[in-house]
Amino acid sequence: MKRNTFKLAAIVSLLMGVHSLKAQTDTINVVTTAVPFLRISPDARAGGMGDLGVATTPDVSSPFFNLAKTPFAEKNFSVGLTYTPWLKDLGLNDVYLLSLAGYYKLNEDEALAGSVRYFSLGNIQFTDYSGIDLGEARPREFGVDFGYSRKLSDQIGIGIALRYINSNLAGNLAGTGTTYKPGNAFAGDISFFYTGINEAGNGWNFGATLTNLGTKVGYTNDATQKDYIPANLGLGTLYTRTIDESNKISFGLDIHKLLVPTPPKFTGVESVDADLAAKYRSKSVVSSWFSSFGDAPDGFKEELKELQFSLGTEYSYNDQFFVRAGYFYEDKTKGNRKYFTVGLGVKYNVFGLNFSYLVPSGSGVNRNPLSNTLRFGLIFDLDDMGAEQ
């Protein structure tokens, strides 16, 4: 890759949260966080439905979206691997997200699950602002999860997960007046799932999740410079209609809200802005979750703009062949991510394959990092193998 400053490395890692910083009529005030790779959809099935996943039918990737779905899965044991190229539209081949998930049902009511997300930013030659060589590094981030879920009834499930996050953007880079170090954080998820699909295969699913509830992360020894991780509230619903014994179709909607403080409006007066920035950074994690519902400078109108929407549909034939489509929407003042997605899936015996494609849209800094990218997932339903023996 081309020579880059340390600041550029951070910008690349934040691309999924900040796509448009151009001057517009509306004031841009994007809610940003550290470790934004946790907001990238790590599943090709969801990726084909506009990143829909909170209330979709249970599968191996449920730990990424709503752990409470896992006890309702048809298989007792499943493992899935997904590869997501990143910024491939810009000609980069060493930036990608690799995710692995799996679950094991202890019985009809309980399940254990685990997952790993690894985000590689490729090789970068770092320089300072004067062009002095600081050495080469390979920025990378990863998160490791472990969770437990159980049914409370035939229709209701709950789940809880713990997560360790490591963000190594520059290793122990020095020479800029500051020594940078890998950032570490711990977080947890709480999830709820309700399924109202009847024996005929018709009905509604509902889901609610609180994800990435955890500590701040810092890259220096300065405790005042720690950043929030992407704590999030997710609400979702899915309606499934069985057409006949071979054909079925589902329609769903997810709504997400980051539980992270909205940046203040700066005045241009150095002393005033310094005080605003200090108050923003010093807010405790727990209080920030609650205050995030009412801290936008422009009030409730701006709070509504911070909602993100995923709309998706999935058609299945004999539960073996799948066609998917979706749309993701984010307000232009809050990141301006808007894109259509399509996807395909196939299941055969113990194997499953999912593909998704993000339809190109926008240009320049508005170009989505996944434009023109085909990502794929491989699933192993190992439960079937045991049944055949």
C-alpha positions in Angstrom: 0.0 0.0 0.0 1.0 3.6 -0.4 2.9 5.4 2.4 0.4 6.7 4.9 0.5 8.7 8.1 -0.8 7.2 11.3 -3.8 9.4 11.0 -4.7 7.8 7.7 -4.6 4.4 9.3 -7.2 5.5 11.7 -9.3 7.0 8.9 -9.3 3.7 7.0 -10.5 1.9 10.1 -13.3 4.4 10.5 -14.5 4.3 6.8 -17.6 2.3 7.6 -18.8 4.9 10.0 -17.8 8.1 8.2 -18.5 8.1 4.4 -19.4 11.7 3.8 -17.7 14.8 5.3 -18.4 17.1 2.4 -20.1 20.4 3.0 -23.8 20.1 2.7 -26.9 22.2 3.5 -27.6 20.1 6.6 -25.0 20.1 9.4 -23.1 16.9 9.5 -22.6 15.5 12.9 -21.6 11.8 12.7 -21.6 9.6 15.8 -18.2 7.9 15.7 -16.7 5.1 17.8 -13.5 3.1 18.1 -13.4 -0.5 16.7 -16.1 0.1 14.0 -15.3 -3.3 12.6 -17.9 -4.5 15.1 -20.6 -2.8 13.0 -19.7 -4.5 9.8 -22.1 -7.3 9.0 -20.1 -10.5 9.5 -22.5 -12.8 7.6 -23.2 -13.2 3.9 -26.8 -14.2 4.5 -27.6 -11.0 6.3 -25.4 -9.1 3.9 -27.8 -10.1 1.1 -30.7 -8.6 3.0 -29.5 -5.1 3.8 -27.7 -6.4 7.0 -31.0 -7.7 8.4 -30.5 -10.1 11.3 -32.1 -9.3 14.6 -35.3 -11.3 14.1 -34.5 -13.5 11.1 -34.9 -17.3 11.4 -32.1 -18.8 13.5 -28.9 -19.9 11.9 -25.2 -20.3 12.7 -24.6 -16.6 12.5 -27.2 -15.8 15.2 -24.5 -15.1 17.8 -23.5 -12.0 15.7 -27.0 -10.5 15.6 -29.2 -12.0 18.3 -27.9 -14.8 20.5 -31.4 -15.5 21.9 -32.4 -17.1 18.6 -29.9 -20.0 19.0 -32.0 -22.4 21.1 -34.7 -22.3 18.3 -32.3 -23.5 15.6 -33.2 -26.7 13.9 -29.7 -28.2 14.0 -28.0 -29.2 17.3 -24.5 -28.2 16.1 -23.3 -25.9 13.4 -20.2 -23.9 12.3 -20.0 -21.1 9.8 -17.1 -19.1 8.2 -17.6 -15.9 6.2 -15.0 -13.9 4.2 -15.7 -10.2 3.5 -13.3 -8.3 1.3 -13.0 -4.6 2.3 -12.2 -1.7 0.0 -11.8 -4.1 -2.9 -13.4 -1.5 -5.2 -10.2 0.6 -4.6 -7.9 -2.2 -5.7 -6.9 -3.3 -2.2 -6.5 -7.1 -1.7 -5.2 -7.2 1.9 -8.0 -5.5 3.7 -10.7 -7.9 4.8 -13.0 -9.2 7.6 -12.9 -12.9 8.5 -15.6 -14.2 10.8 -16.2 -17.6 12.4 -19.2 -18.6 14.4 -20.7 -21.8 15.9 -23.2 -23.0 18.4 -24.0 -26.2 20.3 -27.4 -27.0 21.8 -27.0 -28.6 25.2 -30.7 -29.7 25.0 -34.0 -28.5 23.6 -33.9 -25.4 25.7 -30.2 -24.3 26.1 -27.3 -23.5 23.8 -23.7 -22.4 24.0 -22.2 -20.3 21.2 -18.9 -18.7 20.3 -17.6 -16.4 17.5 -14.5 -14.6 16.3 -14.2 -11.6 14.1 -10.8 -10.6 12.6 -10.3 -7.4 10.7 -7.1 -6.9 8.7 -6.1 -3.4 7.4 -3.2 -4.7 5.4 0.4 -3.6 5.4 1.0 0.1 6.0 4.2 2.1 5.9 3.9 4.8 8.5 5.3 8.3 8.4 4.9 11.3 10.6 3.5 14.6 9.3 7.1 15.6 8.2 7.4 12.5 6.1 9.9 10.8 8.5 9.8 7.0 8.2 8.3 5.4 11.4 8.4 1.8 10.1 6.0 -0.7 8.7 3.1 -2.3 10.5 0.1 -4.5 9.9 -2.9 -2.9 11.7 -5.5 -5.5 12.8 -8.4 -5.8 15.1 -10.3 -8.8 16.5 -13.2 -9.7 18.8 -13.8 -13.0 20.6 -17.3 -13.9 22.0 -18.7 -16.6 24.2 -22.5 -16.8 25.0 -25.2 -18.7 26.6 -28.9 -18.7 25.6 -32.0 -20.5 26.7 -35.7 -20.8 26.0 -38.1 -19.3 28.6 -41.0 -20.9 26.7 -41.8 -22.4 23.3 -41.9 -18.9 21.9 -39.5 -16.8 24.0 -35.7 -16.9 24.3 -33.0 -14.9 26.0 -29.2 -14.8 25.6 -26.2 -13.2 27.2 -22.6 -13.0 25.7 -19.2 -11.7 26.8 -16.7 -10.2 24.4 -13.0 -9.4 24.4 -11.9 -6.8 21.9 -8.3 -6.1 20.7 -7.5 -3.2 18.4 -3.9 -3.0 17.2 -3.8 0.0 14.8 -0.1 0.7 15.1 1.5 -1.7 17.5 4.0 0.2 19.8 4.6 2.9 17.2 6.8 5.7 18.5 8.5 8.8 17.1 5.5 11.1 16.8 5.9 12.4 20.4 3.4 9.8 21.6 3.8 6.1 22.0 0.8 4.1 20.7 -0.2 0.8 22.0 -2.9 -1.8 21.2 -6.3 -1.0 22.6 -8.3 -3.5 24.7 -11.9 -3.5 25.8 -14.4 -5.9 27.3 -18.1 -5.9 26.5 -21.3 -7.9 26.8 -24.6 -8.5 24.9 -28.1 -9.0 26.1 -30.7 -10.4 23.7 -34.4 -11.3 23.4 -36.3 -13.3 20.8 -39.9 -14.1 20.3 -41.2 -16.4 17.5 -44.9 -16.5 16.6 -44.5 -18.7 13.5 -47.2 -21.4 13.7 -47.1 -25.0 12.5 -48.1 -23.9 9.0 -44.9 -21.8 8.8 -46.7 -18.4 9.0 -46.3 -15.7 11.5 -44.1 -13.0 13.1 -40.7 -13.0 14.8 -39.6 -10.2 17.0 -36.1 -9.4 18.5 -34.3 -6.9 20.7 -30.6 -6.7 21.4 -28.2 -4.6 23.5 -24.8 -5.2 22.1 -21.2 -4.0 22.8 -22.1 -2.8 26.3 -18.6 -2.3 27.6 -15.5 -0.3 28.5 -13.9 2.4 26.5 -10.7 1.7 24.4 -7.5 3.8 24.3 -4.4 3.7 22.2 -2.1 5.7 24.5 -1.4 6.0 28.2 -3.5 9.1 28.4 -6.7 8.0 30.2 -8.5 11.2 28.9 -8.1 10.1 25.3 -10.2 6.9 25.4 -13.0 6.3 22.9 -16.4 4.7 23.1 -17.0 1.3 21.5 -20.2 0.9 19.4 -22.8 0.1 22.0 -26.0 -0.5 20.2 -29.7 -1.0 20.6 -31.3 -3.2 17.9 -35.0 -3.9 17.3 -36.2 -6.2 14.6 -39.2 -8.0 13.2 -39.8 -10.5 10.5 -42.9 -11.8 8.8 -42.9 -15.3 7.2 -45.5 -16.6 4.8 -45.6 -20.2 3.5 -46.9 -20.2 0.0 -47.0 -23.9 -0.4 -45.0 -27.0 0.8 -42.0 -25.9 -1.4 -42.1 -22.1 -1.4 -41.7 -19.6 1.4 -41.0 -15.9 1.7 -40.0 -13.6 4.5 -40.0 -9.8 4.9 -38.1 -8.0 7.7 -37.1 -4.7 9.3 -34.3 -3.9 11.7 -33.8 -0.5 13.5 -30.5 0.4 15.2 -29.5 3.2 17.5 -25.9 3.7 18.7 -25.8 4.1 22.5 -22.9 6.6 22.1 -22.9 10.3 22.9 -23.5 12.6 19.9 -20.5 15.0 19.4 -21.1 18.5 20.6 -21.4 21.5 18.2 -18.1 23.3 18.3 -18.1 27.1 18.3 -14.7 27.9 16.9 -13.6 29.4 20.2 -10.7 27.4 21.4 -11.3 27.6 25.2 -15.0 26.8 24.8 -14.4 23.9 22.3 -11.8 22.4 24.6 -14.3 22.3 27.4 -16.9 20.8 25.2 -14.5 18.1 24.0 -13.4 17.3 27.6 -17.0 16.9 28.8 -17.8 14.6 25.8 -14.8 12.3 26.5 -15.2 12.3 30.3 -18.8 11.0 30.3 -19.0 7.6 31.9 -19.9 4.6 29.8 -23.1 3.7 31.6 -24.4 7.3 31.6 -23.6 7.6 27.9 -25.9 4.7 27.1 -28.9 6.6 28.6 -27.9 10.1 27.6 -27.5 9.0 24.0 -31.3 9.2 23.6 -31.4 12.9 24.2 -28.0 14.5 23.8 -28.1 15.5 20.1 -27.4 19.3 19.8 -30.5 19.8 17.6 -32.8 17.8 19.9 -35.3 15.1 19.1 -35.2 15.9 15.4 -31.5 15.0 15.2 -32.0 12.0 17.5 -34.4 10.5 14.9 -31.7 11.0 12.2 -29.4 8.7 14.2 -31.6 5.7 13.5 -30.3 3.2 10.9 -32.7 0.9 9.0 -32.3 -2.4 7.3 -35.1 -3.8 5.1 -34.8 -7.3 3.7 -36.6 -10.2 2.1 -35.7 -13.9 1.6 -37.4 -16.4 -0.7 -36.7 -20.1 -0.2 -37.4 -23.1 -2.2 -37.6 -26.4 -0.3 -35.4 -24.8 2.3 -32.5 -25.5 0.0 -32.3 -22.6 -2.5 -32.5 -19.0 -1.4 -32.8 -15.6 -3.1 -32.4 -12.4 -1.0 -32.5 -8.7 -1.4 -32.3 -5.7 0.9 -31.8 -2.0 1.5 -29.8 -0.2 4.2 -30.5 3.4 5.1 -28.6 6.0 7.2 -29.3 9.7 7.2 -26.9 11.9 5.2 -25.9 13.8 8.2 -25.0 10.7 10.2 -22.8 8.8 7.8 -24.8 8.7 4.6 -24.7 4.9 4.1 -27.4 4.0 1.6 -27.2 0.9 -0.5 -29.1 -2.1 -2.0 -27.9 -5.6 -1.6 -28.7 -9.0 -3.2 -27.8 -12.5 -2.2 -28.1 -16.2 -3.0 -27.9 -19.3 -0.8 -27.9 -23.0 -1.2 -27.9 -26.0 1.2 -26.9 -29.5 0.3 -26.7 -32.3 2.9 -24.4 -30.9 5.7 -23.0 -28.0 3.7 -24.4 -24.5 2.9 -23.1 -21.6 0.8 -24.2 -18.0 1.0 -23.2 -15.2 -1.3 -24.1 -11.5 -1.1 -23.3 -8.5 -3.4 -23.6 -4.8 -2.5 -24.9 -2.8 -5.5 -22.5 0.0 -6.3 -23.7 3.5 -5.4 -22.2 6.9 -4.7 -18.8 8.2 -5.7 -15.6 9.4 -4.1 -15.9 9.5 -0.3 -19.5 8.5 -0.6 -18.6 5.2 -2.2 -19.4 2.2 0.0 -16.3 0.2 1.0 -18.2 -3.0 -0.1 -19.3 -1.7 -3.5 -18.7 -4.3 -6.3 -17.7 -6.9 -3.6 -18.9 -10.5 -3.6 -18.6 -11.9 -0.1 -19.3 -15.5 0.8 -20.0 -17.8 3.7 -19.6 -21.5 4.2 -21.8 -23.4 6.7 -21.3 -26.9 8.1 -24.4 -28.4 9.9 -22.4 -31.1 11.7 -25.5 -32.3 13.4 -26.6 -34.1 10.3 -23.4 -36.1 10.1 -24.1 -37.6 13.5 -27.6 -38.5 12.6 -26.4 -40.6 9.7 -24.1 -42.7 11.7 
